Amino acid sequence: YDFAIEAFREDKWQSIEIGERNNNADACIYFKGKHLIQFGVSEVYGELPSGHYRLVKCFWPENEGIDAKFYLSVEFDVE
């Protein structure tokens, strides 16, 4: 996936299903340099119930021929 939201439940991270009418294709972002990535969680996943979550975003290097990717994540709470 390009990005996902996971909920921390039962002492482990669990994937959240994407809303019926949406997908995460809009999260595929191509850029160079520094950028701020913003997106509406509720537009893709619907309203999240209270809990502890993390957003996981996958990045690929821009150079062709390099088959490597890495993930960055940030944790947040919904009250």
C-alpha positions as CSV (number, residue, x, y, z in Angstrom):
1,Y,0.0,0.0,0.0
2,D,1.0,3.6,-0.5
3,F,-0.4,4.5,2.9
4,A,-2.6,3.0,5.6
5,I,-4.0,3.7,9.0
6,E,-3.6,1.1,11.7
7,A,-5.3,0.9,15.1
8,F,-3.5,-0.3,18.2
9,R,-5.8,-2.9,19.6
10,E,-5.2,-6.0,21.8
11,D,-1.5,-5.0,22.1
12,K,-0.8,-5.0,18.4
13,W,-1.3,-2.8,15.3
14,Q,-4.2,-3.8,13.1
15,S,-5.1,-2.5,9.6
16,I,-8.3,-0.6,9.2
17,E,-10.4,-1.3,6.1
18,I,-10.8,1.5,3.6
19,G,-14.3,3.0,3.3
20,E,-16.6,1.5,0.6
21,R,-16.6,4.4,-1.7
22,N,-12.9,5.3,-1.4
23,N,-9.4,4.0,-2.0
24,N,-6.0,5.3,-1.2
25,A,-4.9,5.9,-4.9
26,D,-4.9,9.7,-4.2
27,A,-2.1,9.0,-1.6
28,C,0.4,8.2,-4.3
29,I,2.4,11.4,-4.3
30,Y,5.5,12.1,-6.4
31,F,7.8,14.9,-5.4
32,K,11.3,16.1,-4.9
33,G,12.7,18.0,-2.0
34,K,10.8,19.0,1.2
35,H,7.0,18.8,1.2
36,L,4.2,18.7,3.6
37,I,1.8,15.8,2.9
38,Q,-1.8,16.4,3.9
39,F,-4.8,14.3,3.4
40,G,-8.3,13.9,4.9
41,V,-8.4,10.7,6.9
42,S,-12.2,10.8,7.1
43,E,-12.5,11.1,3.3
44,V,-10.8,7.7,2.9
45,Y,-11.6,5.8,6.1
46,G,-14.7,7.5,7.4
47,E,-14.8,8.9,10.9
48,L,-12.5,7.0,13.2
49,P,-13.7,6.0,16.7
50,S,-11.8,7.0,19.8
51,G,-8.5,5.1,20.0
52,H,-4.7,5.1,19.3
53,Y,-3.7,5.0,15.6
54,R,-0.7,5.3,13.3
55,L,-0.5,6.5,9.8
56,V,2.0,4.5,7.7
57,K,3.3,5.9,4.4
58,C,5.5,4.1,1.9
59,F,8.2,5.9,-0.1
60,W,10.2,4.7,-3.1
61,P,13.4,6.2,-4.3
62,E,13.1,8.2,-7.5
63,N,16.0,6.4,-9.3
64,E,14.9,3.7,-11.7
65,G,16.5,0.4,-11.2
66,I,16.6,0.7,-7.4
67,D,14.2,-1.8,-5.9
68,A,14.0,-0.4,-2.4
69,K,11.3,1.3,-0.4
70,F,10.9,2.5,3.2
71,Y,8.0,3.2,5.5
72,L,7.5,6.2,7.8
73,S,4.9,6.3,10.4
74,V,3.3,8.7,12.9
75,E,1.1,7.9,15.9
76,F,-1.9,9.8,16.9
77,D,-5.0,9.6,19.2
78,V,-8.6,10.2,18.5
79,E,-10.6,11.3,21.6
